[in-house]
Amino acid sequence: MIGLVDCNNFYVSCERVFQPHLEGVPVGVMSNNDGCVIARSNELKALGVEMGMPAFELQQWVNQGRIRLLSSNYELYGDMSARVREVLEEFSAGVEPYSIDEMFVRFDGFDAATTQALARTLYRNVRQFTGIPVCVGVAHTRTLAKLANRAAKKLPGYHGVCVIPAEGDETRHLLERTALGDVWGVGRRLVERLAIQGIETAWELRNADPKAIRRRYSVTLERTVRELQGTPCIEMNDIDEPRQRIMTSRSFGRLTGDLGELQAAIRQHAQRGAEKLRRQDSQARAVYVFLKTNPHRPDLAQYSPGIIVELPEPTDDSRPILAAAQRGLIEMYRPGYRFMKGGVMLLDLLDTNRQQLSLLDTPEHAAQRERDHQLMATLDELNHKMGRGTVRLGMPRKNAVWHLRCAHRTPRYTTQWGEIPTALA
Amino acid sequence: MRAPEIFHPHPAPPYRALPYPLATIRAGISGFPSPAEDYVGRTLDLNERLVKRPSATFFMSVAGDSMEGFGIHDGDTLVVDRSIDARPGHIVVALVDGEVIVKRYELIGRRPYLCSGNDRYAPIPIADLDCQVWGVVRSVIHEYPV
């Protein structure tokens, strides 16, 4: 059996752990730069606030004190996510994070009769240990576990935990009540095509002939059918693999055409990107730099260039990456445009441990590489210990346009000593 | 909801070990292994001592003087473990009316109270309060100016 543990309104729940007075209040968390709503409490959902709604449209409610909007606090969410994972790992060696707030948990090796009790324990312990409320769905396959989790969340009778067997009336009822669009891996296009064939619920899809489905649609959908029947077909081996590209970009706080400001922004993005690269033990072969003007300002001249600069050799060193990004910027910069956004993407990543050395490599090279490696490790450690941006290449400007707007960010309660919560004595 | 990036900071602060007295690895020039060799790498780690369950452990700082009788002073750092079920006698962090407070959980007669370690503050009966235990305080860190 496999379980899916899904945190309820994860970002908002993280905030509420340390701000109990937010309990019961409509709370939203905003995207980078406080642009739009990316997470909502149930109360906020009930007010009709949609995902992605621009924050300024809600400003009036904020001013009236009806709702609370917070800047995103990714450091806190990342830490809380790691804690949830750790609690689950006390039970199972097979915990696979699927996203920041969803984790698959293998129930292998446990007696099937105890599954319900075990799932209930996971539900209770994550809530108690971390303060994050979760729902748990358990079934024979990931696709069914997803459905079980959905049921645990939506149907109050389950009290947050739903275990479904492969066969039986309960399973049948649940599948009959599940629209195709709610099945994992079935997109909107497929829903339309299947509807023409008379398949509209998860139950009907389950009873379709897998081979016919494969001929008519795809292997992927055939797998979904088998998964609904209770045969595991989807593995998540790829989930822990490092990402194949790294992107750091951000809207500037205001439009700018000043080369100096753009350079400072690109410098910052390149360094952040290189840091992420080292964290996942990869090296980049190329750097993509891009700028964007504001397409919603037709009164202004539009120019959204992008350029790829190849690195002399694969590297995770901030300096060549930064140099390449700056070269790209100079190459494509044209005065007279006002840019809204800029960013750096690191492309064609490879595993550091499988790096191929150049034919011209010499012992001097190796020694230099070792020194470079140490320099970068020191840089990362300082930034990790003392806070991001303690040591930087070049001097980013104070109050520069690209600084993150996060006027409403809560303290980083669990990752910075200076920001831990206070208990009144 | 998918974050643009996933941070994985460790819930506990980074491993910070105290150096164990380092013995020389070889005894003299004779090349005989030193008896201390077996102990190389053994260090004392305060995290290991104070943080029993990293996933459920949180740090909080103290504001106020009501707990001085229990050795908890203004500005101290509490090590709070959420995985422990509170029993009478535990120092707890509790949520009372949306506020986060630190008190001692006690039974007086057979009624539950949140008690202070300072005579100027009366015990708070929790029977008719909106009160919830947030976590149990395992230890307190008091740093002296040096």
Chai-1 contact restraints between the chains, C-beta under 6 A:
chainA,res_idxA,chainB,res_idxB,connection_type,confidence,min_distance_angstrom,max_distance_angstrom,comment,restraint_id
A,P20,B,L95,contact,1.0,0.0,6.0,A-B,restraint_1
A,P20,B,G98,contact,1.0,0.0,6.0,A-B,restraint_2
A,H21,B,G98,contact,1.0,0.0,6.0,A-B,restraint_3
A,A39,B,M1,contact,1.0,0.0,6.0,A-B,restraint_4
A,Y74,B,F7,contact,1.0,0.0,6.0,A-B,restraint_5
A,G78,B,F7,contact,1.0,0.0,6.0,A-B,restraint_6
A,G78,B,P9,contact,1.0,0.0,6.0,A-B,restraint_7
A,D79,B,P9,contact,1.0,0.0,6.0,A-B,restraint_8
A,A82,B,H8,contact,1.0,0.0,6.0,A-B,restraint_9
A,A82,B,P11,contact,1.0,0.0,6.0,A-B,restraint_10
A,R83,B,P11,contact,1.0,0.0,6.0,A-B,restraint_11
A,R83,B,S55,contact,1.0,0.0,6.0,A-B,restraint_12
A,E86,B,S55,contact,1.0,0.0,6.0,A-B,restraint_13
A,V87,B,S55,contact,1.0,0.0,6.0,A-B,restraint_14
A,S99,B,R2,contact,1.0,0.0,6.0,A-B,restraint_15
A,I100,B,A3,contact,1.0,0.0,6.0,A-B,restraint_16
A,I100,B,I6,contact,1.0,0.0,6.0,A-B,restraint_17
A,F129,B,S55,contact,1.0,0.0,6.0,A-B,restraint_18
A,F129,B,A56,contact,1.0,0.0,6.0,A-B,restraint_19
A,F129,B,R82,contact,1.0,0.0,6.0,A-B,restraint_20
A,F129,B,S83,contact,1.0,0.0,6.0,A-B,restraint_21
A,T415,B,P9,contact,1.0,0.0,6.0,A-B,restraint_22
A,I420,B,F59,contact,1.0,0.0,6.0,A-B,restraint_23
A,I420,B,M60,contact,1.0,0.0,6.0,A-B,restraint_24
A,I420,B,S61,contact,1.0,0.0,6.0,A-B,restraint_25
A,P421,B,M60,contact,1.0,0.0,6.0,A-B,restraint_26
A,T422,B,S61,contact,1.0,0.0,6.0,A-B,restraint_27
A,T422,B,A63,contact,1.0,0.0,6.0,A-B,restraint_28
A,A423,B,M60,contact,1.0,0.0,6.0,A-B,restraint_29
A,A423,B,V62,contact,1.0,0.0,6.0,A-B,restraint_30
A,A423,B,V93,contact,1.0,0.0,6.0,A-B,restraint_31
A,A423,B,V100,contact,1.0,0.0,6.0,A-B,restraint_32
A,A423,B,V102,contact,1.0,0.0,6.0,A-B,restraint_33
A,L424,B,A63,contact,1.0,0.0,6.0,A-B,restraint_34
A,L424,B,G64,contact,1.0,0.0,6.0,A-B,restraint_35
A,L424,B,I101,contact,1.0,0.0,6.0,A-B,restraint_36
A,A425,B,V62,contact,1.0,0.0,6.0,A-B,restraint_37
A,A425,B,G64,contact,1.0,0.0,6.0,A-B,restraint_38
A,A425,B,S66,contact,1.0,0.0,6.0,A-B,restraint_39
A,A425,B,M67,contact,1.0,0.0,6.0,A-B,restraint_40
A,A425,B,V102,contact,1.0,0.0,6.0,A-B,restraint_41
